[in-house]
Amino acid sequence: MSNQGLSIFDHDGDSSGDSSDSSEDTTQVIPAVDRGAKAAPAEQPQATQTKSRPQAPTQRSTEPAARPAPQSNQQAAPSRPAAPAPQRASAEQRPGSTSSAPQLPTVRRGGYDTAAVDAFVRSAASEKAGLSASLGESQRRLQALESEVDDLRTKVEEHENPTYAGLGARANEMLRLAEEQAAEVVDEANAQAQQVRQQAQRDAAATKSQAEADAEDMRIVQTRELDETRSRTMADIEAHRSRAFAEADDRLANARREAEQHRLAAEQETNALRTGAAREAEAARAAAEREVAEARRELAVEQERLTREAAANHDAATAETQRLVAEAQARADAAEKRATEAIDAANAAREQAEQESEQLVSRARREAEQIVSAAKKQADALRNSGHADSERELQALRAEVDRLGRRRDSITSQLSQLRDVVAGFGSDDD
């Protein structure tokens, strides 16, 4: 950008020949072009306008963002004066280019040097031709700028943007380009932000779907594993309980069998002792009875003999008979006493055998009761052990369920965070 401010004249290399003359030209500021003053530029051919338009900056495809235009700016825009139209008309009537100086008559006396005059005239003609060309180019550029200003004013009025007519064409063009670039940057940033937001939403949706799928798969797997563990634990508990009950039943049956065997053995031994004592008592009674019978028989024989002898010798035999009777009576008493003692001994042996049998039966009963009680205690201990194992398994299952619940809560929290992120993108978009 040049340092000429808001000037529309950009002098080319061919018009800068005389720096003193060009520096004296006043910079002309183009006023705001009124829409009603487009009749004069419209007379120029279309080819001239298209040829001069490339000098202006290329208009971008993106329109600037619409801004509210204050009413005071639109009313304060000055109208374009119609003065440049006669200048362009007069400029078009001038010759476009002059390559040689006009032919003047030569004066010999008191005149100027012909060569100097010719050089000056050629220089003036060249400068005039350059200025005419520059003026024509400036007029063409002015027409193009007026057309662009009209277009911009139309767009400004359509979008209700503030008017920059008071700043001049160059400032208006610079502001337009700045607005277009800003609009492009904003549109590009919005497009990138929209793409990033859409991609983030897609990623968040995919992550959410994947997380929900993983959570569902994990829940199904954990539920299946929990069901299998519960089934195995219940099966193990049931098998252990069945084994404990079976073992307790076996031990109780064995204890009952052993008690029954001890009872039968005690009864057999008692019966044997009772039978032996009865046989011994019966034998002793029979022996005593035989001895008493023998003593009585002998006494009867002896009495008969003594009676027979007493008949022969009554007196002598009486004393002897009394002695023998007393002796026989003593022997009979002794035999009866021995028989009574044998019977008492048999009764004592029988009572002792009965007491021993009762003691054996009581001891066998106590041992059987102890065995049955021990078997019941062992069965109860096994049953309690099975309950304790089942309680431990249930506690382990509860701990596993609590761990799965905490994991589910963690996954739910992550899904909530993802939803918050997606909701944040949606609020930014709004």
C-alpha positions in Angstrom: 0.0 0.0 0.0 1.3 3.4 -1.0 1.7 6.4 1.3 -0.7 8.6 -0.7 -3.5 8.1 1.7 -6.9 7.8 0.1 -5.8 8.8 -3.3 -7.1 6.8 -6.3 -4.2 7.8 -8.6 -1.4 5.3 -8.8 1.1 6.8 -11.2 2.8 4.4 -13.5 6.4 4.6 -14.6 5.7 6.5 -17.9 3.8 9.3 -16.1 6.7 10.0 -13.6 9.0 11.6 -16.1 8.8 15.1 -14.7 8.8 14.9 -11.0 8.4 18.6 -10.4 5.2 18.8 -12.5 3.7 15.6 -11.1 4.4 16.6 -7.5 2.5 19.8 -8.0 -0.7 17.9 -8.8 -3.2 17.9 -6.0 -4.4 14.6 -4.7 -8.0 14.3 -5.8 -10.4 12.5 -3.3 -13.3 10.7 -4.9 -16.5 11.6 -3.1 -19.2 9.0 -2.5 -20.9 8.0 -5.6 -24.6 8.4 -5.7 -26.7 5.7 -7.3 -28.5 8.2 -9.5 -25.2 9.4 -11.0 -24.5 6.1 -12.9 -25.7 7.4 -16.3 -22.4 8.8 -17.4 -20.2 5.8 -16.6 -22.8 3.6 -18.2 -21.9 5.2 -21.6 -18.4 3.5 -21.5 -18.1 0.2 -23.4 -18.3 -3.0 -21.4 -14.9 -4.1 -22.6 -13.3 -1.0 -21.0 -14.8 -1.8 -17.6 -13.8 -5.4 -17.7 -10.3 -4.4 -18.7 -9.9 -1.9 -15.8 -11.5 -4.2 -13.2 -8.5 -6.5 -12.6 -6.7 -3.5 -10.9 -9.3 -3.7 -8.1 -8.9 -6.5 -5.5 -10.7 -9.7 -6.4 -14.0 -10.1 -4.6 -14.2 -13.2 -2.4 -17.1 -15.6 -2.4 -17.9 -15.3 1.2 -20.1 -12.4 2.0 -19.3 -10.3 5.1 -21.3 -10.8 8.2 -24.4 -8.6 8.3 -24.2 -5.8 10.9 -26.9 -3.4 11.9 -26.5 0.0 10.1 -27.3 3.1 12.1 -29.8 5.4 10.4 -27.6 8.4 11.0 -24.7 7.0 8.8 -27.0 6.3 5.9 -28.5 9.8 6.1 -25.1 11.4 6.5 -23.7 9.8 3.3 -22.9 12.7 0.9 -24.2 12.6 -2.6 -21.7 12.4 -5.5 -21.4 15.7 -7.5 -21.9 15.5 -11.2 -18.7 17.5 -12.0 -16.5 14.5 -13.1 -18.8 13.7 -16.0 -17.9 16.9 -18.0 -14.2 16.2 -17.2 -14.5 12.8 -18.6 -16.4 14.1 -21.6 -13.7 16.8 -22.3 -11.0 14.2 -21.8 -12.6 12.0 -24.3 -12.6 14.9 -26.8 -8.9 15.4 -26.4 -6.5 13.4 -28.5 -5.6 10.2 -26.8 -1.8 10.3 -27.7 0.5 12.6 -29.6 3.8 11.2 -30.7 5.4 14.5 -32.2 5.3 18.2 -31.6 3.1 20.4 -33.9 4.8 22.1 -36.8 5.3 25.9 -36.1 6.7 28.6 -38.3 10.4 29.4 -37.8 11.4 32.9 -36.8 15.0 34.0 -37.4 15.1 37.3 -35.7 14.4 37.8 -31.9 12.9 34.3 -31.5 13.7 31.3 -29.4 16.0 28.5 -30.3 14.1 26.1 -32.6 15.6 23.0 -31.1 14.9 24.1 -27.5 11.3 25.1 -28.5 10.8 21.8 -30.3 12.2 19.9 -27.4 10.0 21.8 -25.0 6.9 21.4 -27.2 7.7 17.7 -27.6 8.1 17.4 -23.9 4.9 19.3 -23.3 3.1 17.2 -25.9 4.5 14.0 -24.4 3.5 15.1 -20.9 0.1 16.0 -22.3 -0.3 12.7 -23.9 0.8 10.9 -20.7 -1.5 13.0 -18.6 -4.3 12.3 -21.1 -3.6 8.6 -20.9 -3.4 8.8 -17.1 -6.6 10.7 -17.0 -8.3 8.2 -19.3 -7.0 5.4 -17.1 -8.1 7.2 -14.0 -11.5 7.8 -15.5 -11.8 4.1 -16.3 -10.7 3.2 -12.8 -13.1 5.7 -11.5 -15.9 4.1 -13.4 -14.9 0.7 -12.1 -14.6 2.0 -8.6 -18.0 3.7 -8.9 -19.5 0.5 -10.1 -17.9 -1.4 -7.2 -19.0 1.3 -4.8 -22.6 1.0 -6.1 -22.4 -2.8 -5.8 -21.1 -2.4 -2.2 -23.7 0.1 -1.3 -26.4 -2.2 -2.7 -25.0 -5.1 -0.6 -24.7 -2.8 2.4 -28.3 -1.7 2.1 -29.4 -5.3 1.6 -27.5 -6.5 4.7 -28.1 -3.3 6.7 -24.4 -2.7 7.2 -23.1 0.8 8.1 -22.1 3.0 5.2 -18.4 4.0 4.8 -19.0 6.5 2.0 -17.5 9.3 3.9 -14.1 7.5 4.1 -13.5 7.3 0.4 -13.2 4.5 -2.1 -9.8 3.2 -1.0 -10.9 3.1 2.7 -14.2 1.5 1.7 -12.4 -1.2 -0.3 -9.9 -1.8 2.5 -12.7 -2.1 5.0 -14.7 -4.4 2.7 -11.6 -6.7 2.2 -11.1 -6.7 5.9 -14.7 -7.6 6.5 -14.6 -10.3 3.9 -11.4 -11.7 5.3 -12.8 -11.6 8.8 -16.0 -13.2 7.6 -13.9 -15.9 5.8 -11.9 -16.5 9.0 -15.1 -16.6 11.1 -16.8 -18.9 8.6 -13.8 -21.2 8.4 -13.5 -21.2 12.2 -17.2 -21.9 12.6 -16.9 -24.7 10.0 -13.9 -26.2 11.8 -15.7 -25.8 15.1 -18.8 -27.5 13.6 -16.6 -30.3 12.2 -14.8 -30.7 15.6 -18.1 -30.6 17.4 -19.7 -33.2 15.1 -16.6 -35.4 15.3 -16.7 -35.0 19.1 -20.4 -35.9 19.2 -19.8 -38.9 16.9 -16.8 -40.0 19.1 -18.8 -39.4 22.3 -21.8 -41.3 20.8 -19.5 -44.2 19.7 -17.7 -44.2 23.1 -21.1 -44.1 24.9 -22.4 -47.0 22.8 -19.2 -48.9 23.2 -19.2 -48.3 27.0 -22.8 -49.3 27.3 -22.2 -52.4 25.2 -19.1 -53.2 27.3 -21.1 -52.6 30.5 -23.9 -54.8 29.3 -21.5 -57.6 28.2 -19.6 -57.2 31.5 -22.9 -57.4 33.4 -24.1 -60.4 31.5 -20.7 -62.2 32.0 -20.6 -61.3 35.7 -24.2 -62.3 36.2 -23.4 -65.6 34.4 -20.3 -66.1 36.5 -22.2 -65.2 39.6 -25.0 -67.7 38.8 -22.4 -70.4 38.0 -20.6 -69.7 41.2 -23.8 -69.7 43.2 -24.9 -72.9 41.5 -21.5 -74.5 42.2 -21.5 -73.3 45.8 -25.0 -74.5 46.4 -24.1 -77.9 44.8 -21.0 -78.1 46.9 -23.0 -77.1 50.1 -25.7 -79.7 49.2 -23.1 -82.4 48.5 -21.2 -81.5 51.7 -24.5 -81.6 53.6 -25.5 -84.8 52.1 -22.1 -86.3 52.9 -22.3 -85.0 56.4 -25.8 -86.4 56.9 -24.8 -89.7 55.3 -21.7 -89.9 57.5 -23.7 -89.0 60.6 -26.4 -91.6 59.7 -23.6 -94.2 59.1 -22.0 -93.4 62.5 -25.4 -93.4 64.2 -26.2 -96.7 62.6 -22.8 -98.1 63.5 -23.3 -96.9 67.1 -26.7 -98.4 67.3 -25.3 -101.7 65.9 -22.4 -101.7 68.4 -24.9 -100.9 71.2 -27.2 -103.7 70.1 -24.2 -106.0 69.8 -23.0 -105.0 73.3 -26.6 -105.5 74.7 -27.0 -108.9 73.0 -23.5 -109.9 74.3 -24.5 -108.8 77.8 -27.8 -110.6 77.6 -26.1 -113.7 76.4 -23.5 -113.5 79.1 -26.2 -112.8 81.7 -28.3 -115.7 80.4 -25.2 -117.9 80.4 -24.4 -116.9 84.0 -28.0 -117.3 85.0 -28.2 -120.7 83.4 -24.9 -121.8 84.9 -25.9 -120.6 88.4 -29.3 -122.3 88.0 -27.6 -125.5 86.9 -25.1 -125.3 89.8 -27.9 -124.6 92.3 -29.9 -127.4 90.9 -26.9 -129.7 91.1 -26.2 -128.6 94.6 -29.9 -129.1 95.6 -30.0 -132.5 93.9 -26.8 -133.5 95.7 -28.1 -132.2 99.0 -31.4 -134.0 98.4 -29.5 -137.2 97.5 -27.4 -136.8 100.6 -30.5 -136.2 102.7 -32.2 -139.2 101.1 -29.2 -141.3 101.6 -28.9 -140.2 105.2 -32.6 -140.9 105.7 -32.3 -144.2 104.0 -29.3 -145.1 106.1 -31.2 -143.9 109.1 -34.2 -146.0 108.2 -32.0 -149.0 107.6 -30.2 -148.3 110.8 -33.5 -147.9 112.7 -34.8 -151.1 111.3 -31.6 -152.8 112.3 -31.6 -151.3 115.6 -35.3 -152.2 116.0 -34.5 -155.7 115.1 -31.6 -155.7 117.5 -33.6 -153.9 120.1 -36.1 -156.5 120.0 -33.3 -158.8 121.0 -31.6 -156.5 123.3 -34.0 -153.8 124.2 -32.2 -152.1 127.0 -28.7 -152.2 125.5 -30.0 -151.3 122.2 -32.1 -148.4 123.4 -29.1 -146.4 124.5 -27.2 -147.3 121.4 -30.2 -146.5 119.3 -30.6 -143.2 120.9 -26.9 -142.5 120.3 -27.2 -143.6 116.7 -30.4 -141.7 116.2 -28.7 -138.6 117.7 -25.7 -139.2 115.5 -28.0 -139.8 112.4 -30.0 -136.7 113.3 -26.8 -134.7 113.6 -25.6 -136.0 110.3 -29.0 -135.3 108.8 -28.9 -131.8 110.3 -25.4 -131.3 108.9 -26.5 -132.6 105.5 -29.5 -130.3 105.6 -27.2 -127.5 106.7 -24.9 -128.2 103.8 -27.8 -128.4 101.4 -29.1 -125.0 102.8 -25.6 -123.5 102.4 -25.3 -124.9 98.8 -28.7 -123.4 98.0 -27.7 -120.1 99.6 -24.4 -120.2 97.7 -26.3 -120.9 94.5 -28.8 -118.1 95.2 -25.8 -115.7 96.0 -24.1 -116.8 92.8 -27.3 -116.2 90.9 -27.8 -112.8 92.5 -24.2 -111.9 91.8 -24.6 -113.1 88.2 -27.8 -111.1 87.9 -26.0 -108.0 89.4 -23.1 -108.5 87.0 -25.4 -108.9 84.1 -27.3 -105.7 85.1 -24.0 -103.9 85.4 -22.9 -105.2 82.0 -26.3 -104.1 80.5 -26.0 -100.7 82.2 -22.4 -100.2 81.0 -23.4 -101.4 77.5 -26.4 -99.0 77.5 -24.2 -96.1 78.8 -21.6 -96.9 76.1 -24.3 -97.1 73.5 -25.7 -93.8 74.7 -22.3 -92.2 74.7 -21.6 -93.5 71.2 -25.0 -92.2 70.0 -24.4 -88.9 71.7 -20.9 -88.6 70.2 -22.3 -89.5 66.8 -25.0 -86.9 67.2 -22.5 -84.3 68.3 -20.2 -85.1 65.4 -23.2 -84.9 63.0 -24.2 -81.6 64.5 -20.6 -80.4 64.2 -20.5 -81.5 60.6 -23.8 -79.8 60.0 -22.6 -76.6 61.7 -19.4 -76.8 59.7 -21.4 -77.1 56.5 -23.5 -74.1 57.6 -20.3 -72.1 58.3 -18.9 -73.0 54.9 -22.1 -72.0 53.3 -22.1 -68.7 55.2 -18.6 -68.0 54.1 -19.5 -68.8 50.5 -22.5 -66.5 50.8 -20.3 -63.7 52.2 -17.9 -64.2 49.3 -20.8 -64.0 46.9 -22.1 -60.8 48.6 -18.6 -59.3 48.4 -18.5 -60.2 44.6 -21.9 -58.6 44.2 -20.8 -55.5 46.0 -17.7 -55.3 43.8 -19.8 -55.6 40.6 -22.2 -52.9 41.9 -19.3 -50.5 42.5 -18.0 -51.3 39.0 -21.4 -50.6 37.6 -21.6 -47.3 39.4 -18.2 -46.4 38.0 -19.3 -47.2 34.4 -22.5 -45.2 35.0 -20.5 -42.2 36.2 -18.3 -42.4 33.1 -21.4 -42.5 30.9 -22.8 -39.4 32.8 -19.5 -37.6 32.1 -19.7 -38.4 28.4 -23.3 -37.2 28.3 -22.2 -33.9 30.0 -19.5 -33.5 27.4 -22.0 -34.1 24.5 -24.5 -31.7 26.2 -21.6 -29.1 26.4 -21.0 -29.4 22.7 -24.7 -29.0 22.0 -24.9 -25.8 24.2 -21.8 -24.4 22.4 -23.5 -25.0 19.1 -26.7 -23.2 20.2 
